[in-house]
Amino acid sequence: MILQPEFESLPRPQLQALQAERLSEVVRYAYERVPFYRERLDDLGLKPDEVSGTDDLTLVPFTRKSDLRDHYPFGMFAVPMSEVVRIHASTGTTGQPTVVGYTRHDLEIFATVCARTLAAAGAQPGMILHNAYGYGLFTGGLGFHHGGEHLGLAVLPISGGGTVRQVDLMLDFRPEVLACTPSYALTLAEELARRGVSPEDVPIRIAILGAEPWTESMRAEVDRLLGARSTNVYGLSEIVGPGVASECTEERAGSHVAEDHFLAEVVDPETGAVLPEGQAGVLVVTTLTKQALPLLRYWTGDVTSLSSEPCACGRTLVRMAPLKGRTDDMLIVRGVNVYPTQIEAVIGSFAELTPNYRLVVSRPGRLDELCVEAELSTAFLLKVVAETPGEVAKTLCEELVDANHALRSVRERLAQAIKTTVGVSVKVRLLEPGAAPRSEGGKIVRVVDERQLV
Ligand code: DLL
């Protein structure tokens, strides 16, 4: 279902005209109300009316996370606190959190784009939404809460964590719609499988997953275990939260950007030049309608590409490809750029493994070492145990793997496949089922870079 066809299916020339009009308004608004933008543009000798169309946007410099940090907490707000009705913050891995404010109007936009996301995934009034995104400073929980209510869903504000209770309620209340991170969807699926609930008996039919990178193989696993059809949702707190872009259930091939509210560009990470459609670079977003925290050309750090190819769902909004990673969580291992999602995709092609893994980068000598800790599936390990005569050790130690042909083969084939696709030699450590980190509702930490600790 398309919630707002008047915007989501607007012919592109009209959509671009709307963007141009809103862009010139927001540039003037930011210039008049945010000292940071006034100084920036004055320093360049740029008058706000010189940015009258989207082509002029390249005149405006990028806004970076460090700019928000330098004006911590409220220095970039464009309205007095009397007009702010909500504050969120994202806890970065380093430094101060990024603080975001919303006026009542901003919250309406936030609820609307989340409602669009739910509708695009197939949710309809009358359905129950099991909302397991974290409630609190993180935007996921409250974003989908209000989005669900806006669409007319019955929202269960369960938040993240407490997996056993989540599954109890899921089996009692029978929600059709699940919203959470992809890693938490797998945690829930594992708990359901542990209880012997088969996918046909899991009530969930629609899962709206995002907030962290995931792959097609992970999607296949979630869909299979839950008996659901999952879609991807992208967003970031600085821009609004979830709902900046979302997949439609028809194609599930890239996320439609809510372009009437957010103008997307993809730029070269080195030169900052705008890249043509189809080329991967850093996503840069300009808010077109936000009041409390308007952002001009915000450097998201997320690596993607755009496509305006027509879509079967009828939306005309440009689509962004699933994230390749972030410019800043890209690992450089012995000079090779490695995105964790590339390794995740290789792991996903092994039936013997679960999608759960951890990457540990260290520098034991002078050279970097990347260890891929991959988790064996219960079914495969049981098969190995059944076929192995004699006593089998309870813990999966290196010696056991060395001594067992089937386990050794998985270890070698995985290392080889990663070497071929990613171009870097890795050490593989096989973990017992359940031993890799699991999400308790939040974003999962899959990469440990021990090089930074020395
Ligand atoms: O993660 C907002 C959100 C909540 C999105 C719920 C989707 C669902 P932040 O905590 O500010 O906001 O983190 C934003 O998370 O820049 C991306 O690097 C990453 N991210 C978000 N969605 C996806 C996704 C929320 N679908 C940062 N795929 C972004 C990959 C994602 N990465």
Residues whose N, C-alpha, C, O or C-beta is under 5 A from the ligand:
A	BS01	DLL	S90 T139 G140 L209 G210 A211 E212 P213 W214 N232 V233 Y234 G235 L236 S237 E238 G241 P242 T300 D302 L323
